[in-house]
Amino acid sequence: MTANVMKLVNSSFFGARQSITSVDRAVAYLGLDTLIALVLGHSLFNSGGSSDRTLDRLWQHSLETATRARAIALHEKLPRARVEEAFLGGMLHDVGRVVFATRYATDESADSNDKTVEEISQRHAEVGAYLLGLWGFPSHIVAAVALHHTPNLRADTGLDLTVLIHIADRLTRVRGGQGLPPLELGIEPGLLEALGLADRLSQWSALDVSDGEQPTP
């Protein structure tokens, strides 16, 4: 875990101007909330049972989604607490996929047919939210994970945590999506228009979220 924290803090994701060589400086630079999110992610993606390749892909996607959500929150000058929650939510948004990956890796009767893929696609958000609820996470983080594919169903308004994760997830899956319209990105129809944020998408997709070396879990 310490090695991965040091690797992450010196990666292009966080853009430290000088090399950070001590754990104390790394913790101070990242902040306690970000460090907690990384520890949780490290534990989840080292849960075992699935192939290293599957969990590695999930880790890379979750880490980049977390970074994008954080970058959008910073760009919009949201409160510091929301910025840190954006990173945490991004790290945890696909925890349901980790559950499925572990389940099918240890279940000899399971196969990778279309039915299995469809089940993961349809149910991973609710499974992840249920797990986080059992672990005692705050309700707004649980809700953000549950609705990160369907943010129009949320009870909150404005650029809340659910919307941040939804946008970051979609931009990550298409590697920034610069120039693509919302529908082609998979952003829920009418979401940005209802929030009065349709003009922000091009700005968010252009944010510098570098594709430098990403730490392995």
DAKA-V858589 format. One record per pair of residues at least 4 apart in sequence whose C-alpha atoms are under 7 Angstrom apart, sorted by the first residue. I is the first residue (numbers start at 1). J is the second residue. D is the distance in Angstrom with one decimal. If there is no record, write none. Layout:
I:J:D
I:J:D
This chain:
1:5:6.2
2:6:6.3
3:7:6.1
4:8:6.0
4:215:6.2
5:9:6.1
6:10:6.4
6:23:7.0
6:26:6.6
7:11:6.2
7:215:6.2
8:215:5.9
9:14:6.0
9:26:6.2
9:30:6.9
10:16:6.2
10:19:6.1
10:20:6.3
11:15:6.5
11:212:6.8
11:213:6.5
11:214:7.0
12:210:5.9
12:212:5.4
13:209:6.4
13:210:6.0
20:25:6.6
20:26:6.4
22:26:6.3
23:27:6.1
24:28:6.2
25:29:6.0
26:30:6.1
27:31:5.7
27:32:6.7
27:35:6.8
30:34:5.9
30:35:6.4
31:35:6.2
32:36:6.1
33:37:6.3
33:84:6.1
34:38:6.3
34:84:6.4
34:87:6.9
34:88:7.0
35:39:6.2
36:40:6.2
37:41:6.1
37:88:5.1
37:91:6.7
38:42:5.9
39:43:6.2
40:44:6.2
41:45:6.0
41:91:6.3
42:46:6.1
42:217:5.4
43:47:6.2
45:55:5.9
45:59:6.4
45:217:6.2
46:217:6.7
49:102:5.1
49:105:5.7
49:106:6.0
50:54:6.8
50:55:6.8
50:101:5.8
50:102:4.9
50:105:4.9
51:55:6.6
52:56:5.8
53:57:6.2
54:58:6.5
55:59:6.0
56:60:6.2
56:216:6.8
57:61:6.2
58:62:6.0
59:63:6.0
59:217:6.7
60:64:6.2
61:65:6.0
62:66:6.0
62:90:5.9
62:91:4.8
62:94:6.9
63:67:6.2
63:91:5.7
64:68:6.1
64:172:6.6
65:69:6.0
65:90:5.2
65:168:5.3
65:169:5.3
65:172:5.9
66:70:6.1
66:86:6.5
66:87:4.3
66:88:6.6
66:89:6.8
66:90:3.7
66:91:5.2
67:71:6.1
67:87:6.1
68:72:6.2
68:168:5.3
68:209:6.5
69:73:6.2
69:86:5.4
69:87:6.2
69:90:6.5
69:164:5.5
69:165:5.8
69:168:5.1
70:74:6.2
70:83:5.3
70:84:6.9
70:86:5.3
70:87:5.2
71:75:6.0
72:76:6.2
72:204:6.1
73:77:6.2
73:78:5.5
73:83:5.3
74:78:6.1
74:83:6.4
78:82:6.3
78:83:6.5
79:83:6.5
80:84:6.4
81:85:6.2
82:86:6.0
83:87:6.7
84:88:6.4
85:89:5.9
86:90:6.0
86:161:6.2
86:164:6.8
86:165:6.9
87:91:6.3
88:92:6.3
89:93:5.7
89:141:6.4
89:165:6.8
90:165:5.8
93:145:4.9
94:98:7.0
94:125:6.8
94:128:6.8
95:99:6.5
95:128:5.1
96:100:6.4
96:124:4.3
96:125:5.8
96:127:5.1
96:128:3.8
97:101:6.0
97:120:6.7
97:124:5.4
98:102:6.1
99:103:6.1
100:104:6.1
100:120:6.7
101:105:6.1
102:106:6.3
103:107:6.1
104:110:5.7
112:116:5.8
112:117:6.8
113:117:6.6
114:118:6.1
115:119:6.2
116:120:6.3
117:121:6.2
118:122:6.1
119:123:5.8
120:124:5.2
123:127:6.1
124:128:5.9
125:129:6.1
125:145:6.0
125:146:4.8
125:147:6.9
126:130:6.0
126:146:4.9
127:131:6.3
128:132:6.3
128:145:6.8
129:133:6.1
129:142:5.0
129:143:6.9
129:145:5.5
129:146:5.0
130:134:6.3
131:135:6.3
132:136:6.4
132:137:5.6
132:142:6.1
133:137:5.6
133:142:6.2
137:141:6.7
137:142:6.5
138:142:6.4
139:143:6.0
140:144:6.1
141:145:6.3
142:146:6.2
143:147:6.0
144:148:5.6
144:161:6.1
144:162:4.2
147:151:5.3
147:154:6.9
147:162:6.6
148:162:5.6
148:165:6.1
148:166:4.8
149:166:6.1
150:188:6.8
151:162:6.0
151:163:6.0
152:191:6.6
156:160:6.9
158:195:6.0
159:163:5.9
159:164:6.7
160:164:6.3
161:165:6.3
162:166:6.1
163:167:6.1
164:168:6.1
165:169:5.8
166:170:6.3
167:171:6.1
167:187:6.8
168:172:6.0
169:173:6.3
170:174:6.6
170:185:6.0
170:186:6.3
170:187:6.7
171:175:5.9
171:176:4.7
171:177:5.6
171:185:6.9
171:205:6.7
172:176:5.8
176:205:5.0
177:185:6.8
177:205:6.1
178:202:6.5
178:205:5.4
178:206:6.5
179:202:6.9
180:184:6.3
180:185:6.6
181:185:6.5
182:186:6.4
182:187:5.2
183:187:5.7
183:189:6.6
190:194:6.0
191:195:6.5
192:196:6.1
192:197:4.9
192:198:4.8
193:197:6.0
193:198:5.3
200:204:6.2
201:205:6.1
202:206:6.2
203:207:6.5
